[in-house]
Amino acid sequence: MASTAVSAAESGGVSPEGREFVWTNADFTRVRSLIYQRAGINLHEGKHAMVYSRLSRRLRDTGHTSFRDYLGWLEHTDGPEWQEFINALTTNLTAFFREQHHFEIFATLLKSKPVGTPWSVWCSAASTGEEPYSIVMTAIETLGANAQFKLSASDIDSKVLATASQGIYRLDNLKGMSPERLQKFFLRGKGGNTGLIRAKPEVRRFIDFMIVNLIKNDWPFRDQFDAVFCRNVMIYFDAPTQRAVLERIHRVMKPGGMLFVGHAENFSESRDLFALRGKTVYERL
């Protein structure tokens, strides 16, 4: 699912006595400000060790000997290191058909219009691809292999998108998927690729992968969407950022379109934009 802020489950870093680089409260405050400005991620105080661990790799890769120097350099450049900085501070927790009830509701939505109706859907936190492929599999099962269906799958993290576009996964990670789905939608690796599977071309062809930063007002979409999956992303945004993103999502959705959100997300304060229509499912007003 979402590319989100650093995971609380990750131990990260080493003890202060054994740290390779000096790490101060001022460094953390500076990182918090930069990632908030660039990605809307609201880091809290409990993330010190994890942020240190992840950004230490960037210091090594860029040849900097202190966080002060690295962050100062970053602030005065507009180069590719910003993407690496964002990649380092996002975590991608996902699985195929996670929150199964969403896909059941989505299938019902797809059945609500006449056969042959074109569908446009956005998965706004594609991560490593499990969610977008689950959406497409649901569409094929519901509408058929020749469905008029297009999925825009985006993320802020360029590295996970590269993985998603390849559509290659370890078979062990799909133990919960039925043998029928595995056979219909995936190719099994042979030889040196034994133990791996890859989404079939006829599945991948429905998806356009792209980098989209949810807090930037430069989304590349021209047509409005029938449904948007934005799950487990906005829990890392503060209330003003959430509202701004919801307003932009509202603008790129068709009236009556369905918004699928994460199990811990509640947008009752934005009832002027969306009405609750089920467990973590909203209708665009």
Secondary structure, DSSP 8 states (H G I E B T S, - for coil): --EES--TT---S--GGG-SS---HHHHHHHHHHHHHHH-----GGGHHHHHHHHHHHHHHHT-SSHHHHHHHHHT--STHHHHHHHHT-EE---TT-SHHHHHHHHHHHTTS-TT--EEEEES--TTSHHHHHHHHHHHHHH-TT--EEEEEEES-HHHHHHHHHTEEEGGGGTTS-HHHHHHHEEE--GGGTTEEEE-HHHHTTEEEEE--TTSS-----S-EEEEEE-SSGGGS-HHHHHHHHHHHHHTEEEEEEEEE-TT---GGGTTTEEEEETTEEEE-
